[in-house]
Amino acid sequence: MLGRVNHIAIAVPDLTAAAAAYRDRLGATVSQPQALPEHGVTVVFVELPNTKVELLQPLGENSPIAAFLDKNPSGGMHHICYEVDDILFARDRLVETGARVLGDGQPKTGAHGKPVLFLHPKDFFGTLIELEQA
């Protein structure tokens, strides 16, 4: 069911500083910031030859990233995103096996314009998992 790793997401308290560190210190190509109000975040993507790193900053007071940063003020790894061929098939199969899909269980449009779902971290050994339709 799982395809390749699409990205690893890191929550950061200052997106501008984080993007500059990846660009200026590590020599990475970093995208322009993209606000995703439906997800409560602003993101940039660090482009790598084999995957991407997504840097996330809260967008608004109700952002789920704000609570994460309250517990981890310096930031830290937030989630890992895997590609799947058919997100609805993946969701249904996971639910059948007892996995919990966050939110209302319906895919939302992610930063790449594709459907995404998030799976409860307690079902995957403390790691929040995002699934993105390939």
C-alpha positions in Angstrom: 0.0 0.0 0.0 2.7 2.5 0.9 4.7 4.2 -1.8 7.7 6.4 -1.5 8.4 8.9 1.3 7.0 12.2 0.0 8.4 14.4 2.8 9.3 14.7 6.4 7.8 17.6 8.2 9.5 19.7 10.8 7.5 22.2 12.9 9.5 25.5 13.4 8.8 28.6 15.5 10.2 30.9 12.8 9.7 29.8 9.2 11.9 32.6 7.7 14.8 31.7 10.0 14.4 28.0 9.3 14.2 28.5 5.5 17.3 30.7 5.7 19.2 28.1 7.6 18.5 25.3 5.1 19.2 27.7 2.1 22.2 29.6 3.4 23.9 27.0 5.7 23.1 23.8 3.9 22.9 25.1 0.3 19.4 23.7 -0.2 16.7 24.9 -2.7 13.8 26.2 -0.6 10.4 27.0 -2.0 8.4 30.2 -1.4 6.1 30.2 1.7 2.6 28.8 1.1 -0.3 29.5 3.4 -2.6 26.5 3.9 -5.5 27.9 6.0 -7.4 24.6 5.9 -4.5 22.9 7.7 -3.6 25.9 9.9 0.0 26.2 8.7 2.3 28.1 6.4 4.9 25.8 4.8 8.0 25.8 2.7 9.6 22.8 1.0 13.3 22.0 1.0 13.9 20.1 -2.3 16.2 17.2 -2.0 17.2 14.7 -4.8 15.3 11.8 -3.2 12.5 13.5 -1.1 11.5 16.9 0.5 11.6 18.4 3.9 8.5 20.4 4.8 9.1 23.2 7.3 5.8 24.2 9.1 4.8 27.3 11.0 1.5 27.9 12.7 -1.1 29.9 10.8 -3.5 31.4 13.3 -4.2 30.8 16.9 -6.0 27.5 16.4 -3.2 25.8 14.4 -2.5 22.3 15.5 1.2 23.2 15.1 0.9 25.8 17.8 0.2 23.1 20.4 3.1 21.1 19.1 5.4 24.1 19.5 4.1 24.8 23.0 5.5 21.4 24.0 8.6 21.7 21.7 9.5 25.4 21.6 12.6 24.9 19.5 10.6 22.9 17.0 11.0 19.3 15.9 9.9 16.5 13.6 6.1 16.7 13.2 5.2 14.0 10.7 6.2 11.7 7.9 4.3 11.7 4.6 4.0 8.5 2.5 2.5 8.3 -0.9 -0.4 5.9 -1.7 -1.9 5.1 -5.1 -5.5 5.3 -3.9 -6.1 7.3 -0.7 -9.7 6.1 -0.2 -8.7 2.5 -0.5 -5.8 3.1 1.9 -8.2 4.9 4.4 -10.8 2.1 4.2 -8.2 -0.6 4.7 -6.6 1.2 7.6 -9.9 1.8 9.3 -10.8 -1.9 8.9 -7.6 -2.8 10.8 -8.4 -0.4 13.6 -6.3 2.6 12.7 -7.7 6.0 13.4 -8.0 8.7 10.7 -7.8 12.2 12.2 -10.5 14.8 11.5 -13.7 13.8 9.7 -12.0 11.0 7.8 -12.4 12.7 4.5 -9.3 13.7 2.5 -8.4 17.3 2.4 -6.3 19.1 -0.3 -2.7 19.2 0.8 0.2 21.6 -0.1 0.8 19.7 -3.4 -2.8 20.0 -4.5 -3.4 16.3 -3.9 -5.7 14.6 -1.3 -4.2 13.9 2.1 -5.2 12.2 5.3 -3.5 12.0 8.7 -3.3 8.9 10.9 -3.3 9.0 14.7 0.2 8.8 16.1 -0.8 6.5 18.9 -1.6 3.9 16.2 1.9 4.2 14.7 4.3 4.2 17.7 4.2 7.9 18.4 4.6 9.1 14.8 2.0 11.2 13.1 1.6 9.8 9.5 0.3 11.7 6.5 -0.9 9.9 3.5 -0.9 11.7 0.1 -2.4 10.3 -3.1 0.4 9.9 -5.6 
